[in-house]
């Protein structure tokens, strides 16, 4: 019975470990930066949508720069500041009136801390025609 419980707990632990949505990198001085996978975003042409960025850090002081890449044509980030001072930030994506119509286009967000420590996560962006 004890062996069965041990194996059940071991399998559950492995399953949960595989479900993590964080990506983590470690710097040269044991500092760490983690970036949670952002939720998928859906926009209408000519509209905006928010994307929440959550980070965790260990022994990493200062601002963390956030940059987006591989956004669909016609989609851009409209926020003036791209820095996270604490552990979270919300950014606004805007789709132009002529943005490409895409379904689950893979975009990327990168968080970069002091010393160049950087971590990237992918998320899906969908652009629909205006209703």
Backbone as ProteinMPNN parsed JSONL, in Angstrom:
{"seq_chain_A": "XXXXXXXXXXXXXXXXXXXXXXXXXXXXXXXXXXXXXXXXXXXXXXXXXXXXXXXXXXXXXXXXXXXXXXXXXXXXXXXXXXXXXXXXXXXXXXXXXXXXXXXXXXXXXXXXXXXXXXXXXXXXXXXXXXX", "coords_chain_A": {"N_chain_A": [[0.822, -1.193, 0.0], [1.935, 1.256, 0.853], [3.896, 1.562, -1.1], [2.348, 1.861, -3.404], [1.07, 4.323, -2.834], [3.327, 5.971, -2.782], [4.197, 5.846, -5.465], [1.957, 6.939, -6.717], [1.999, 9.568, -5.716], [4.468, 10.391, -6.76], [3.984, 10.277, -9.535], [1.945, 12.203, -9.733], [3.365, 14.48, -8.941], [5.226, 14.72, -11.041], [3.457, 15.18, -13.153], [2.33, 17.647, -12.451], [4.639, 19.211, -12.491], [5.16, 19.274, -15.199], [3.173, 20.958, -16.08], [3.806, 23.538, -15.583], [3.866, 27.041, -16.184], [5.821, 28.837, -16.206], [8.894, 30.245, -17.35], [12.285, 30.085, -16.631], [15.403, 31.679, -16.078], [18.844, 31.613, -15.114], [21.284, 33.791, -13.855], [24.795, 34.773, -13.911], [25.566, 35.314, -11.274], [23.97, 33.733, -9.631], [21.506, 34.94, -9.673], [18.043, 35.026, -10.526], [15.499, 35.008, -13.027], [12.155, 34.796, -13.773], [9.505, 34.266, -16.065], [6.127, 34.339, -16.477], [3.944, 32.528, -18.604], [2.126, 34.48, -20.813], [-1.426, 35.101, -21.113], [-3.425, 34.151, -23.952], [-4.265, 36.459, -26.584], [-6.933, 38.246, -28.041], [-7.876, 40.361, -30.617], [-9.817, 42.879, -32.285], [-9.793, 44.235, -35.573], [-8.673, 47.561, -35.571], [-9.001, 47.767, -32.868], [-8.144, 47.418, -29.318], [-6.327, 45.493, -26.862], [-5.533, 44.165, -23.678], [-2.542, 42.811, -22.22], [-1.258, 40.896, -19.683], [1.763, 40.827, -17.915], [3.737, 38.845, -15.945], [6.356, 38.518, -13.671], [8.947, 36.832, -11.83], [11.54, 37.232, -9.523], [14.839, 36.562, -8.287], [17.277, 37.724, -6.253], [17.72, 39.818, -8.063], [17.99, 42.965, -8.805], [16.524, 46.185, -9.641], [14.97, 47.645, -12.602], [13.057, 45.723, -14.966], [13.214, 45.194, -18.33], [10.745, 45.01, -20.868], [9.95, 43.478, -23.897], [8.274, 43.029, -27.016], [7.893, 40.715, -29.674], [7.549, 39.33, -32.991], [4.88, 39.946, -33.418], [1.711, 39.965, -35.105], [1.435, 41.401, -38.427], [0.589, 44.794, -38.426], [-0.127, 44.921, -35.781], [0.71, 46.428, -32.762], [2.55, 47.571, -29.809], [1.342, 49.921, -27.553], [2.126, 51.224, -25.267], [3.944, 53.69, -23.433], [6.007, 53.21, -21.597], [8.184, 50.492, -21.148], [9.013, 49.042, -19.002], [9.221, 46.983, -16.103], [8.835, 47.609, -12.793], [8.194, 46.4, -10.382], [6.805, 43.299, -9.96], [5.006, 42.849, -11.968], [3.26, 43.85, -14.936], [1.089, 45.623, -17.179], [0.268, 45.648, -20.525], [-0.694, 47.289, -23.561], [-1.977, 46.113, -26.516], [-2.442, 47.018, -29.895], [-4.456, 46.771, -32.723], [-4.254, 47.694, -36.033], [-6.532, 49.199, -38.431], [-6.138, 47.806, -40.707], [-4.84, 45.506, -39.999], [-3.294, 42.269, -40.26], [-5.457, 39.5, -40.63], [-5.47, 36.979, -38.408], [-5.211, 33.737, -36.881], [-4.441, 32.561, -33.822], [-1.68, 33.342, -33.974], [1.725, 33.035, -33.284], [3.305, 34.94, -30.956], [5.966, 36.687, -29.209], [7.208, 37.505, -25.949], [9.713, 39.156, -24.168], [11.56, 39.356, -21.207], [14.005, 41.334, -19.75], [16.599, 41.626, -17.51], [18.923, 43.233, -15.197], [22.354, 43.09, -16.13], [21.879, 41.713, -18.417], [20.429, 39.365, -18.233], [17.924, 37.345, -19.537], [14.632, 36.249, -20.426], [12.26, 34.464, -22.378], [8.906, 34.124, -23.481], [6.25, 32.54, -25.282], [3.099, 33.443, -26.771], [-0.29, 33.351, -27.966], [-1.729, 35.327, -30.546], [-4.687, 36.559, -31.811], [-6.316, 38.057, -34.509], [-9.25, 39.518, -35.456], [-11.836, 40.348, -37.839], [-13.466, 43.507, -37.73], [-16.544, 43.793, -36.049]], "CA_chain_A": [[0.0, 0.0, 0.0], [2.819, 2.423, 0.907], [4.549, 1.672, -2.396], [1.356, 2.4, -4.322], [0.919, 5.749, -2.514], [4.552, 6.656, -3.199], [4.178, 5.98, -6.92], [0.878, 7.874, -7.069], [2.506, 10.915, -5.435], [5.543, 10.679, -7.706], [3.366, 10.552, -10.834], [1.244, 13.492, -9.607], [4.385, 15.532, -8.913], [5.737, 14.875, -12.397], [2.404, 15.777, -13.977], [2.249, 19.073, -12.112], [5.86, 19.866, -12.948], [5.027, 19.463, -16.634], [2.139, 21.952, -16.354], [4.263, 24.871, -15.224], [3.778, 28.025, -17.245], [6.929, 29.768, -16.028], [10.218, 29.974, -17.905], [13.245, 30.686, -15.7], [16.826, 31.677, -16.418], [19.724, 31.946, -13.998], [22.43, 34.591, -14.256], [26.126, 34.358, -13.446], [25.699, 35.422, -9.823], [22.855, 33.004, -9.033], [20.243, 35.656, -9.75], [17.085, 34.315, -11.38], [14.377, 35.755, -13.566], [11.116, 33.923, -14.324], [8.443, 34.941, -16.799], [4.95, 33.494, -16.635], [3.379, 32.553, -19.952], [0.945, 35.354, -20.874], [-2.656, 34.564, -21.694], [-3.63, 34.469, -25.354], [-4.91, 37.754, -26.792], [-7.756, 38.387, -29.241], [-8.178, 41.753, -30.943], [-10.527, 43.182, -33.523], [-9.139, 45.308, -36.331], [-8.99, 48.884, -35.042], [-9.238, 47.681, -31.424], [-7.032, 47.204, -28.399], [-6.492, 44.446, -25.866], [-4.489, 44.182, -22.654], [-1.815, 41.578, -21.935], [-0.595, 40.985, -18.381], [3.084, 40.207, -17.85], [4.112, 38.581, -14.562], [7.703, 37.994, -13.514], [9.454, 36.555, -10.489], [12.979, 37.414, -9.524], [15.609, 36.203, -7.098], [18.553, 38.454, -6.235], [17.811, 40.619, -9.28], [17.492, 44.307, -8.49], [16.341, 47.116, -10.741], [13.87, 47.473, -13.548], [13.125, 44.668, -15.963], [12.69, 45.686, -19.6], [9.85, 44.081, -21.553], [9.83, 43.744, -25.325], [7.419, 42.1, -27.751], [8.356, 40.439, -31.032], [6.745, 38.405, -33.799], [3.459, 40.31, -33.437], [1.19, 39.971, -36.478], [1.531, 42.683, -39.139], [-0.484, 45.717, -38.068], [-0.339, 44.911, -34.329], [1.856, 47.0, -32.058], [2.403, 47.88, -28.388], [1.152, 51.366, -27.504], [2.555, 51.781, -23.983], [5.155, 54.5, -23.476], [7.036, 52.563, -20.787], [8.279, 49.049, -21.314], [9.76, 48.562, -17.84], [8.511, 46.49, -14.925], [9.57, 47.984, -11.596], [7.897, 45.362, -9.395], [6.742, 41.948, -10.503], [3.959, 42.711, -12.975], [2.957, 44.993, -15.785], [0.024, 45.404, -18.147], [0.603, 46.335, -21.765], [-1.809, 47.398, -24.488], [-1.727, 45.813, -27.914], [-3.404, 47.695, -30.769], [-4.522, 46.278, -34.097], [-4.669, 48.744, -36.96], [-7.729, 48.881, -39.207], [-5.737, 46.909, -41.797], [-3.992, 44.438, -39.45], [-3.523, 40.937, -40.823], [-6.406, 38.638, -39.927], [-4.725, 35.767, -38.057], [-5.761, 32.891, -35.82], [-3.407, 31.975, -32.963], [-0.329, 33.657, -34.433], [2.626, 32.94, -32.134], [4.104, 36.127, -30.66], [6.87, 36.465, -28.089], [7.521, 38.583, -25.022], [11.0, 38.915, -23.518], [11.875, 40.174, -20.033], [15.455, 41.43, -19.634], [17.014, 42.276, -16.275], [20.295, 43.737, -15.077], [23.389, 42.159, -16.554], [21.475, 41.057, -19.649], [19.679, 38.126, -18.01], [16.682, 37.496, -20.296], [13.787, 35.066, -20.58], [11.234, 34.692, -23.399], [7.732, 33.247, -23.511], [5.374, 32.703, -26.438], [1.658, 33.476, -26.539], [-1.024, 33.445, -29.226], [-2.474, 36.549, -30.846], [-5.696, 36.397, -32.856], [-6.898, 39.307, -34.974], [-10.5, 39.255, -36.177], [-12.415, 41.493, -38.518], [-14.34, 44.308, -36.868], [-17.965, 43.412, -36.166]], "C_chain_A": [[0.868, 1.26, 0.0], [3.511, 2.643, -0.429], [3.6, 2.283, -3.42], [1.162, 3.89, -4.098], [2.132, 6.54, -2.97], [4.531, 6.895, -4.704], [3.091, 6.95, -7.377], [1.329, 9.313, -6.83], [3.6, 11.309, -6.421], [4.975, 11.038, -9.078], [2.645, 11.901, -10.803], [2.242, 14.641, -9.615], [4.942, 15.785, -10.302], [4.71, 15.529, -13.305], [2.29, 17.269, -13.712], [3.479, 19.82, -12.586], [5.784, 20.148, -14.442], [4.025, 20.537, -17.005], [2.59, 23.374, -16.051], [4.221, 25.803, -16.427], [4.893, 29.055, -17.128], [8.157, 29.29, -16.786], [11.194, 30.726, -17.013], [14.647, 30.602, -16.265], [17.616, 32.101, -15.186], [20.932, 32.695, -14.535], [23.727, 34.055, -13.671], [26.27, 34.408, -11.943], [24.525, 34.812, -9.084], [21.565, 33.81, -8.962], [19.349, 34.918, -10.745], [15.988, 35.264, -11.827], [13.416, 34.758, -14.203], [10.053, 34.778, -14.987], [7.299, 33.956, -16.98], [4.418, 33.626, -18.064], [2.144, 33.452, -19.954], [-0.258, 34.621, -21.46], [-2.726, 34.95, -23.169], [-4.455, 35.746, -25.478], [-5.716, 37.707, -28.093], [-8.108, 39.849, -29.412], [-9.071, 41.807, -32.167], [-9.721, 44.241, -34.247], [-9.611, 46.656, -35.797], [-9.183, 48.901, -33.539], [-7.957, 47.472, -30.625], [-7.366, 46.045, -27.46], [-5.301, 44.51, -24.912], [-3.825, 42.816, -22.542], [-1.056, 41.801, -20.633], [0.707, 40.201, -18.421], [3.464, 40.087, -16.379], [5.494, 37.956, -14.529], [7.949, 37.646, -12.052], [10.956, 36.713, -10.57], [13.591, 36.975, -8.212], [16.963, 36.876, -7.222], [18.781, 39.259, -7.511], [17.16, 41.97, -9.02], [17.286, 45.115, -9.767], [15.151, 46.783, -11.617], [14.132, 46.282, -14.46], [12.468, 45.215, -17.228], [11.848, 44.598, -20.254], [9.792, 44.473, -23.022], [8.993, 42.649, -25.972], [7.996, 41.923, -29.146], [7.401, 39.447, -31.69], [5.247, 38.679, -33.7], [2.978, 40.288, -34.884], [1.324, 41.365, -37.103], [0.32, 43.54, -38.796], [-0.814, 45.74, -36.596], [0.919, 45.475, -33.672], [1.517, 47.246, -30.588], [2.347, 49.391, -28.266], [1.644, 52.013, -26.211], [3.869, 52.539, -24.12], [6.3, 53.836, -22.717], [7.007, 51.059, -21.015], [9.087, 48.436, -20.177], [8.798, 48.048, -16.775], [9.38, 46.825, -13.726], [9.391, 46.917, -10.522], [7.939, 43.989, -10.03], [5.654, 41.756, -11.55], [3.77, 44.002, -13.743], [1.841, 44.619, -16.741], [0.331, 46.261, -19.366], [-0.588, 46.279, -22.707], [-1.336, 47.093, -25.896], [-2.832, 46.477, -28.735], [-3.313, 47.081, -32.163], [-5.006, 47.422, -34.99], [-5.916, 48.288, -37.723], [-7.42, 47.92, -40.351], [-4.827, 45.782, -41.31], [-4.321, 43.108, -40.121], [-4.531, 40.177, -39.972], [-5.696, 37.303, -39.686], [-5.432, 35.035, -36.93], [-4.591, 32.24, -35.093], [-2.001, 32.131, -33.544], [0.587, 33.692, -33.215], [3.489, 34.196, -32.048], [4.998, 35.813, -29.469], [6.994, 37.72, -27.244], [8.817, 38.184, -24.312], [11.155, 39.884, -22.36], [13.391, 40.139, -19.859], [15.809, 42.236, -18.393], [18.45, 42.754, -16.339], [21.285, 42.663, -15.493], [23.015, 41.377, -17.798], [20.758, 39.736, -19.473], [18.306, 38.29, -18.656], [15.961, 36.161, -20.419], [12.639, 35.423, -21.523], [10.122, 33.665, -23.266], [6.938, 33.547, -24.782], [3.922, 32.767, -25.98], [0.982, 33.689, -27.886], [-1.766, 34.77, -29.337], [-3.409, 36.244, -32.009], [-6.233, 37.769, -33.204], [-8.098, 38.947, -35.839], [-10.973, 40.529, -36.87], [-13.358, 42.212, -37.57], [-15.794, 43.939, -37.129], [-18.815, 44.572, -36.588]], "O_chain_A": [[0.599, 2.21, -0.736], [3.695, 3.785, -0.85], [4.006, 3.131, -4.216], [1.094, 4.652, -5.062], [1.996, 7.65, -3.485], [4.808, 8.001, -5.168], [3.295, 7.703, -8.329], [1.068, 10.186, -7.658], [3.644, 12.455, -6.867], [5.43, 11.991, -9.711], [2.732, 12.663, -11.766], [1.987, 15.673, -10.236], [5.114, 16.936, -10.703], [5.067, 16.355, -14.145], [2.167, 18.062, -14.645], [3.369, 20.959, -13.041], [6.298, 21.167, -14.901], [4.022, 20.994, -18.148], [1.824, 24.318, -16.246], [4.508, 25.394, -17.552], [4.909, 30.039, -17.867], [8.43, 28.092, -16.859], [10.955, 31.885, -16.674], [15.037, 29.594, -16.854], [17.126, 32.844, -14.335], [21.532, 32.298, -15.534], [23.745, 33.012, -13.017], [27.027, 33.619, -11.377], [24.123, 35.309, -8.032], [20.627, 33.415, -8.27], [19.83, 34.275, -11.678], [15.603, 36.189, -11.112], [13.807, 33.971, -15.065], [9.741, 35.876, -14.525], [7.47, 32.882, -17.557], [4.444, 34.708, -18.649], [1.211, 33.219, -19.185], [-0.115, 33.65, -22.203], [-2.152, 35.958, -23.582], [-5.243, 36.076, -24.593], [-5.246, 37.197, -29.11], [-8.578, 40.501, -28.48], [-9.078, 40.888, -32.987], [-9.044, 45.053, -33.617], [-10.807, 46.865, -35.594], [-9.5, 49.949, -32.978], [-6.859, 47.365, -31.171], [-8.527, 45.672, -27.291], [-4.194, 44.87, -25.312], [-4.47, 41.787, -22.744], [-0.307, 42.768, -20.495], [0.753, 39.066, -18.894], [3.511, 41.08, -15.654], [5.779, 36.999, -15.249], [7.242, 38.112, -11.158], [11.571, 36.365, -11.578], [12.948, 37.011, -7.163], [17.706, 36.632, -8.173], [19.913, 39.368, -7.984], [15.936, 42.096, -9.017], [17.805, 44.772, -10.829], [14.438, 45.801, -11.412], [15.276, 45.891, -14.691], [11.315, 45.644, -17.204], [12.19, 43.416, -20.203], [9.609, 45.644, -23.357], [9.002, 41.498, -25.536], [8.524, 42.868, -29.732], [6.57, 38.819, -31.034], [4.434, 37.772, -33.874], [3.757, 40.564, -35.796], [1.325, 42.375, -36.399], [-0.821, 43.084, -38.864], [-1.692, 46.496, -36.178], [2.037, 45.062, -33.978], [0.361, 47.146, -30.176], [3.206, 50.084, -28.811], [1.583, 53.235, -26.077], [4.785, 52.105, -24.818], [7.448, 53.899, -23.157], [5.944, 50.44, -21.067], [9.767, 47.427, -20.367], [7.715, 48.597, -16.571], [10.526, 46.384, -13.641], [10.347, 46.573, -9.827], [8.962, 43.565, -10.567], [5.4, 40.631, -11.979], [4.081, 45.092, -13.262], [1.662, 43.448, -17.075], [0.619, 47.452, -19.246], [-1.389, 45.345, -22.662], [-0.414, 47.729, -26.408], [-3.996, 46.499, -28.334], [-2.223, 46.899, -32.705], [-6.04, 48.034, -34.726], [-6.299, 47.12, -37.658], [-8.325, 47.293, -40.902], [-4.12, 45.168, -42.109], [-5.464, 42.85, -40.5], [-4.466, 40.206, -38.743], [-5.364, 36.587, -40.631], [-6.154, 35.634, -36.132], [-3.84, 31.462, -35.681], [-1.232, 31.171, -33.598], [0.251, 34.321, -32.212], [4.292, 34.48, -32.937], [4.815, 34.797, -28.798], [6.899, 38.841, -27.743], [8.993, 37.034, -23.91], [10.914, 41.083, -22.504], [13.996, 39.067, -19.823], [15.379, 43.379, -18.238], [19.104, 42.692, -17.38], [21.079, 41.477, -15.238], [23.746, 40.472, -18.201], [20.499, 39.043, -20.457], [17.597, 39.254, -18.369], [16.579, 35.1, -20.503], [12.11, 36.534, -21.481], [10.366, 32.494, -22.976], [6.956, 34.67, -25.288], [3.561, 32.219, -24.938], [1.612, 34.153, -28.836], [-2.347, 35.266, -28.371], [-2.988, 35.74, -33.05], [-6.568, 38.557, -32.319], [-7.994, 38.191, -36.805], [-10.559, 41.636, -36.525], [-13.975, 41.589, -36.706], [-16.218, 43.792, -38.275], [-20.028, 44.428, -36.734]]}, "name": "protein", "num_of_chains": 1, "seq": "XXXXXXXXXXXXXXXXXXXXXXXXXXXXXXXXXXXXXXXXXXXXXXXXXXXXXXXXXXXXXXXXXXXXXXXXXXXXXXXXXXXXXXXXXXXXXXXXXXXXXXXXXXXXXXXXXXXXXXXXXXXXXXXXXXX"}
